[in-house]
Amino acid sequence: MIKSALRFLAKLIANQNWLYKLYMPIVYLNNHVQVIKKEQTAIDLSNKNDAKLIAIVGDPVVKNGFFKGMKYPSFDSVCSTIFPKIIGSYEAELKDVIQQIIQNNYDVIIDVGCAEGYYAVGLAMQTNATVLAYDTDANARKLCLEMATLNSVQDKIQIKETFTIDDIKKLDSTKKTVIICDCEGFEKYLFTAESVPLLKNTDVLIETHDFIDLTISSTIADLFKSTHNIQTIASLDDNLKAKLYQYKEAEQQDIYTKKELFAEVRPCTMEWIWATTKN
């Protein structure tokens, strides 16, 4: 009965232009609500569900993947869920790209939107590069420093606040550099007709947030296409992760618990642009 009522309501909205116009802003609002919800990911040990998931994954040490063995000071994370990071399934869609970044012998790795340091600290542990970790969130910078120190790579990481076009202008062209960017839509203002030509010798991995502006990914890809080879990678739906991901930490769990362990709570299918210089 509920399903029939929802279908009736959906048809009513779709067939009435005035209702549809009222409804679309709610859709956009929901996308932003999902992002805010994703940001509020502090683990509550008194919560039975959080306690159950912690019992499954054990200590806050990454269990699988390129960053296996990386220690977290706690189960705190910024702008993402923590359990995929501890298991090592986080953004597994980027496995081939991260392997390239580790193997490419970069002099400098710039992480824009570093959060608590999953990539910044992990790549500092796996490479000889100097890592510049940027985040506008003070708590993220604090946690990133704590994790860098815990993993003994604090001397390889410089933690900064905001990465801007001015920072792009100051890049040392003699150093082999890669930029990893996840900045919740700010990529539209960072990678522009002014800044992209300055990156002709720099590899760039950008998570694009088209749910904020549907033109972001196409605009950025178009700006890079004359100087870079472009690869687009799509995120996997959380339901599919629960069905497809195989990690020993979750192999004895039911499908619903697997979803909780692997879920990254994205508001829609996301895309990454991996732009490698033609030079």
DAQUI-V112832 format. One record per backbone hydrogen bond with DSSP energy under -1.0 kcal/mol. NH is the residue of the N-H (numbers start at 1). CO is the residue of the C=O. E is the energy in kcal/mol with one decimal. If there is no record, write none. Layout:
nh: <NH;NH>
co: <CO;CO>
e: <E;E>
//
This chain:
nh: <5;6;7;8;9;10;11;12;13;14;15;16;20;21;22;23;24;27;28;29;30;31;32;33;34;35;36;37;38;39;40;41;47;51;52;53;54;55;56;57;58;61;62;63;68;69;70;72;86;87;88;89;90;92;94;95;98;99;100;101;102;103;104;107;108;109;110;111;112;113;114;117;121;122;123;124;125;126;127;130;131;132;133;134;135;141;142;143;144;145;146;147;148;149;150;151;152;153;156;158;160;168;169;171;175;178;179;180;181;182;186;188;189;190;191;196;198;199;200;202;203;204;205;206;207;208;212;213;216;219;220;221;222;223;224;225;227;228;229;231;233;235;241;242;243;244;245;250;253;258;259;260;261;262;263;272;273;274;275;276;278>
co: <1;2;3;4;5;6;7;8;9;10;11;12;16;17;18;19;20;23;24;25;26;27;28;29;30;31;32;33;34;35;36;39;44;47;48;49;50;51;52;53;54;59;70;86;65;62;67;60;82;83;84;84;84;89;91;92;94;95;96;97;98;99;100;176;176;130;178;132;180;134;134;114;117;118;119;120;121;122;123;107;156;109;158;111;160;137;138;139;140;141;142;143;144;145;146;147;149;148;153;131;133;164;165;168;172;108;203;110;205;112;183;185;186;186;187;192;195;196;197;199;177;275;179;273;181;271;209;209;213;215;216;217;218;219;220;221;224;224;276;274;272;270;237;238;239;240;241;247;250;254;255;256;257;258;259;233;206;231;204;229;227>
e: <-2.2;-2.5;-2.2;-2.4;-2.4;-2.6;-2.4;-2.2;-2.4;-2.5;-2.1;-1.0;-2.7;-2.4;-1.4;-2.2;-2.2;-1.4;-2.0;-2.4;-2.5;-1.9;-1.8;-2.5;-2.4;-1.5;-2.4;-2.7;-2.1;-1.7;-1.2;-1.6;-1.8;-2.7;-2.1;-2.2;-2.4;-2.0;-1.3;-2.2;-2.5;-2.7;-2.7;-3.1;-1.5;-2.9;-2.5;-3.2;-2.0;-2.6;-2.1;-1.6;-1.6;-1.7;-2.3;-1.8;-3.0;-2.1;-1.9;-2.4;-2.4;-2.0;-1.6;-2.3;-2.2;-2.6;-2.9;-3.0;-3.4;-2.3;-2.7;-2.0;-2.4;-1.2;-3.0;-1.5;-2.0;-1.2;-1.4;-2.7;-2.8;-2.8;-2.8;-3.2;-1.7;-1.9;-2.1;-2.7;-2.5;-2.1;-2.1;-2.5;-2.5;-2.4;-2.4;-1.7;-1.5;-2.7;-1.8;-2.8;-3.4;-1.4;-2.2;-1.4;-1.8;-1.9;-2.4;-3.4;-3.3;-2.8;-2.2;-1.6;-1.5;-1.2;-2.5;-2.8;-1.2;-2.1;-1.0;-2.1;-1.8;-2.7;-3.3;-2.6;-2.8;-2.8;-1.7;-1.3;-1.9;-2.4;-2.5;-2.4;-1.9;-1.8;-1.7;-1.3;-1.3;-2.2;-3.3;-1.7;-2.5;-2.9;-2.0;-2.0;-1.4;-2.9;-2.4;-1.8;-1.9;-2.2;-1.8;-1.7;-2.2;-2.4;-2.4;-2.8;-2.9;-3.2;-3.2;-2.2;-2.7>
//
